[in-house]
Amino acid sequence: MIIKIKALALFIVFIPLFIKAQTGFYDRNTKLNGFLDSISNITGFDSLVLNNYELSEQLPDGGASLIGYYHNSKLIKLKSWFGLSYGVISREYFLKNDSLFLVIEQFNGYLYDDELNGFNYTKFDISYNGWFVFKNNLLIDMTSLGHGRFEDDSLNPERILLEEFNAYKKKLTK
């Protein structure tokens, strides 16, 4: 009987932790939708676009671009795009108070067509989406759907995303 009471007590103590762990990303980050809506509602963006060799000396076969979006002369969003032979990678870096706040990463892989003996560049087969929330340059939450680069435990998403963001931001200010 004592074992049952202890088990019940442990269950009662730990169930809120299990419930919290199972809540959705947007449930945990309730202000994200409002933040994204406020960015998308801005009209009159100024933008700076870097394409291909302006962005990098080592280009993927499908090209690359980096766009900086400015509002009132203030950088509020960066978007990188890379065209690969097997798919497309895009990342959006959102700033809040001049610091990285949110990264949305997406990969869409082309459908391999046996009849073509290659990829069908008009159809996507696989995809990955990742969302990464930062506060004071620290990754505070993340979620992903599909198989992405950060499945490799040796990769540090916080360090990598901050390095990419800072490098892109620097390229736009040259």
C-alpha positions as CSV (number, residue, x, y, z in Angstrom):
1,M,0.0,0.0,0.0
2,I,2.9,2.4,0.8
3,I,4.4,1.7,-2.6
4,K,1.1,2.6,-4.3
5,I,0.9,5.8,-2.4
6,K,4.5,6.7,-3.2
7,A,3.9,5.9,-6.9
8,L,0.8,8.0,-6.9
9,A,2.6,10.9,-5.2
10,L,5.4,10.7,-7.8
11,F,2.8,10.7,-10.6
12,I,1.1,13.8,-9.2
13,V,4.4,15.6,-8.8
14,F,5.8,14.8,-12.3
15,I,2.6,14.9,-14.4
16,P,2.8,18.7,-14.9
17,L,6.3,18.3,-16.2
18,F,5.2,15.7,-18.8
19,I,2.2,17.9,-19.8
20,K,4.5,20.9,-20.2
21,A,6.9,18.9,-22.3
22,Q,4.0,17.9,-24.6
23,T,2.7,21.3,-25.3
24,G,3.1,22.7,-28.8
25,F,5.8,25.1,-29.8
26,Y,3.4,28.0,-30.3
27,D,1.7,27.2,-27.0
28,R,5.0,27.6,-25.3
29,N,5.8,30.8,-27.3
30,T,2.4,32.5,-27.3
31,K,3.8,35.9,-28.6
32,L,5.3,34.5,-31.8
33,N,2.2,34.7,-33.9
34,G,1.7,38.3,-32.9
35,F,5.4,39.1,-33.6
36,L,5.3,37.4,-37.0
37,D,2.0,39.2,-37.9
38,S,3.5,42.5,-36.9
39,I,6.5,41.9,-39.3
40,S,4.3,40.7,-42.1
41,N,2.0,43.8,-41.7
42,I,4.9,46.2,-42.3
43,T,4.6,48.0,-45.6
44,G,7.3,49.9,-47.3
45,F,10.3,47.6,-46.6
46,D,13.6,48.6,-47.9
47,S,15.7,45.7,-48.9
48,L,19.2,44.9,-49.9
49,V,19.7,41.8,-52.0
50,L,23.0,39.9,-52.5
51,N,23.0,37.2,-55.1
52,N,25.4,34.4,-55.9
53,Y,29.0,35.7,-55.9
54,E,28.0,38.8,-53.9
55,L,27.1,36.3,-51.2
56,S,29.8,33.6,-51.4
57,E,32.7,32.5,-53.5
58,Q,31.5,28.9,-53.1
59,L,28.1,28.7,-54.7
60,P,25.7,25.8,-54.6
61,D,24.7,24.6,-58.1
62,G,21.3,26.2,-57.9
63,G,22.6,29.6,-56.8
64,A,22.1,31.6,-53.6
65,S,20.7,34.8,-52.3
66,L,20.6,36.9,-49.1
67,I,18.0,39.6,-48.5
68,G,18.1,42.1,-45.7
69,Y,14.7,43.7,-44.9
70,Y,14.8,47.2,-43.3
71,H,12.1,49.3,-41.8
72,N,12.9,52.9,-40.9
73,S,16.6,52.1,-41.7
74,K,16.6,49.3,-39.1
75,L,17.3,45.7,-40.0
76,I,14.4,43.6,-39.0
77,K,14.8,40.4,-41.0
78,L,17.3,38.4,-43.0
79,K,16.4,35.7,-45.5
80,S,18.9,33.3,-47.0
81,W,18.2,30.9,-49.9
82,F,20.3,28.2,-51.3
83,G,19.5,26.1,-54.4
84,L,20.9,22.7,-54.3
85,S,20.8,19.9,-56.9
86,Y,18.6,17.9,-54.5
87,G,16.5,20.6,-53.0
88,V,16.1,24.2,-51.6
89,I,17.1,25.5,-48.2
90,S,15.8,28.8,-46.9
91,R,16.3,30.4,-43.5
92,E,14.6,33.5,-42.1
93,Y,16.3,35.3,-39.2
94,F,14.1,37.8,-37.4
95,L,15.4,40.5,-35.1
96,K,13.8,42.0,-32.1
97,N,15.5,44.9,-30.3
98,D,18.5,44.5,-32.8
99,S,19.2,41.0,-31.6
100,L,18.4,37.6,-33.1
101,F,15.0,36.5,-31.9
102,L,13.7,33.8,-34.2
103,V,15.0,31.6,-37.0
104,I,12.7,29.6,-39.3
105,E,14.6,27.0,-41.3
106,Q,13.1,25.1,-44.2
107,F,14.3,22.4,-46.5
108,N,12.3,21.1,-49.5
109,G,13.9,18.1,-51.3
110,Y,13.1,17.4,-54.9
111,L,11.3,14.2,-55.8
112,Y,13.6,11.6,-57.4
113,D,12.1,10.2,-60.6
114,D,13.2,6.8,-61.7
115,E,11.9,7.5,-65.3
116,L,14.0,10.6,-65.5
117,N,16.9,8.9,-63.7
118,G,17.2,12.1,-61.7
119,F,15.3,14.7,-59.7
120,N,12.1,16.2,-60.9
121,Y,12.7,19.9,-60.2
122,T,8.9,20.6,-60.3
123,K,8.0,18.4,-57.4
124,F,9.1,18.2,-53.8
125,D,9.3,14.9,-51.9
126,I,10.7,15.5,-48.5
127,S,10.7,18.5,-46.2
128,Y,12.0,19.8,-42.9
129,N,10.9,22.8,-40.9
130,G,12.7,24.1,-37.8
131,W,11.9,27.0,-35.5
132,F,14.5,28.4,-33.1
133,V,13.7,31.1,-30.5
134,F,16.5,33.2,-29.0
135,K,16.7,35.6,-26.1
136,N,19.9,37.5,-25.2
137,N,21.8,35.4,-27.8
138,L,20.8,32.2,-26.1
139,L,18.6,29.5,-27.7
140,I,15.7,29.2,-25.4
141,D,13.3,26.9,-27.4
142,M,13.3,24.9,-30.6
143,T,11.2,22.5,-32.5
144,S,11.4,20.7,-35.8
145,L,9.3,18.6,-38.1
146,G,11.2,16.2,-40.4
147,H,14.8,15.4,-40.6
148,G,17.2,18.4,-40.4
149,R,20.8,19.2,-39.9
150,F,20.6,19.5,-36.1
151,E,19.6,15.8,-35.6
152,D,23.4,15.4,-35.4
153,D,24.1,15.8,-31.7
154,S,27.6,17.0,-32.4
155,L,26.1,20.2,-34.0
156,N,25.2,23.1,-31.7
157,P,22.2,24.9,-33.2
158,E,22.7,27.9,-30.9
159,R,26.3,28.5,-32.0
160,I,25.7,27.7,-35.7
161,L,22.6,29.8,-36.1
162,L,24.2,32.8,-34.3
163,E,27.4,32.5,-36.4
164,E,25.4,32.3,-39.6
165,F,23.2,35.3,-38.6
166,N,26.2,37.4,-37.6
167,A,28.1,36.5,-40.8
168,Y,25.0,37.4,-43.0
169,K,24.4,40.6,-41.0
170,K,28.1,41.6,-41.6
171,K,27.8,40.9,-45.4
172,L,24.8,43.3,-45.6
173,T,26.6,46.1,-43.8
174,K,29.7,46.1,-46.1
